[in-house]
Amino acid sequence: MPSNSTGLADRSLAVLRKDVLCEFRTRYAINAILLFGITTLTVVSFSVGQKNLPPEVYAALYWVIIFFSAMSGLAHVFVREEESKTSTILKLTADATPVYLGKLGYNLLLLILLQIAIAPLFLTLTDAVLTDPALFIILLILGTVGLAGATTIIAAIISKASVKGALFAVLSFPILLPLLIGLISATTKAFSESGGGLGGASSELQLLVSYGVVMITASIMLFEYVWEG
């Protein structure tokens, strides 16, 4: 781990590198989120078939799949530290802020992989018509940042609990609810011919950007108390 004189970016990248190497050894989180996402998407595609459902239904289905897939693996970023008894060593060798940023980067990578796998499969296996690809891509980016920002601090909070998996989903849902509502509303416009493009989804985009900025900023400010507690 770099010394304290090393820049924040280098220390954060060192934490990220450590987590990526650990993930390549076990592949727990990647397998969990991808398997859950693809399985859920397959069940959904068989259920809805080619029924030409309204755009808001497709938008809701997509983000429900992403939400529950994320819940299956993102908590592992801190749970692994507690289970392997390495959290104490990490506290002694790194400050709180680079630890949070490194873990945030790790969860961002997992969610990017999830989006890359699920988004094209969703459009292929369902009858959803993407009328505004640019808006949809922007929503995937903002949704990934918001999800990672919120779930990383929640994972740190529940890492010492005895029932980690259930508690992670229970705590995440009310915090992520504003984000999910904004994503579903904007994604509906990306699937609708009368969505109005980026201008038509401006209010939702402002909400999503604000959510990501506020959540990550608040997490950085509070993480030291959570991590050292």
NORLINBEL-V612344 format. One record per pair of residues at least 24 apart in sequence whose C-alpha atoms are under 8 Angstrom apart, sorted by the first residue. I is the first residue (numbers start at 0). GAP is how many residues later the second one is. Records with the same first field share a line. If there is no record, write none. Layout:
I = GAP ; GAP
This chain:
0 = 92 ; 93
2 = 90
3 = 90
7 = 90
8 = 89
10 = 83 ; 87 ; 88 ; 91
11 = 85 ; 86 ; 87 ; 88 ; 89 ; 90
12 = 89
13 = 88
14 = 83 ; 84 ; 87 ; 88
15 = 86 ; 87 ; 89 ; 90
18 = 58 ; 84 ; 87
19 = 86
27 = 45
28 = 43 ; 44 ; 45 ; 47 ; 81
29 = 43 ; 80
31 = 37 ; 40 ; 41
32 = 36 ; 37 ; 38 ; 39 ; 40 ; 81
33 = 35 ; 80 ; 83
35 = 32 ; 33 ; 36
36 = 28 ; 29 ; 31 ; 32 ; 77 ; 81
37 = 80
39 = 25
40 = 24 ; 77 ; 81
41 = 83
44 = 77 ; 80 ; 81
47 = 78
48 = 76 ; 77 ; 78
49 = 76 ; 77
50 = 76
51 = 75 ; 76
52 = 74 ; 75
54 = 73 ; 133 ; 134 ; 136 ; 137
55 = 128 ; 129 ; 131 ; 132 ; 135
56 = 131
57 = 70 ; 130 ; 133
58 = 125 ; 126 ; 128 ; 129 ; 132
59 = 124
61 = 60
62 = 117 ; 120 ; 121
65 = 48 ; 49
69 = 41
70 = 94 ; 97 ; 98
71 = 93
73 = 33 ; 36 ; 77 ; 78 ; 81
74 = 76 ; 77 ; 79 ; 80 ; 81 ; 84 ; 89 ; 90 ; 93
75 = 79
76 = 26 ; 29 ; 30 ; 75 ; 78
77 = 77 ; 78 ; 81
78 = 76 ; 77 ; 80 ; 81 ; 85
81 = 77 ; 78
90 = 137
95 = 127 ; 128 ; 131 ; 132
96 = 123 ; 126 ; 127
99 = 52 ; 53 ; 120 ; 123
102 = 49
103 = 44 ; 45 ; 48
106 = 41 ; 45
107 = 36 ; 37 ; 40
110 = 33 ; 37
111 = 32
114 = 25
127 = 63
128 = 62 ; 63
129 = 60 ; 61 ; 62
130 = 59 ; 60 ; 61 ; 62
131 = 57 ; 58 ; 59 ; 65
132 = 57
134 = 52 ; 55 ; 62 ; 63
135 = 51 ; 54
138 = 44 ; 47 ; 48 ; 66
141 = 66 ; 67 ; 70
142 = 36 ; 40 ; 65
144 = 67
145 = 33 ; 62 ; 65 ; 66 ; 69
146 = 29 ; 32
148 = 63 ; 66 ; 67 ; 70
149 = 25 ; 26 ; 65 ; 66 ; 69
152 = 66 ; 70
155 = 70 ; 71
156 = 69 ; 70
178 = 28 ; 29 ; 32
181 = 25 ; 26
182 = 25
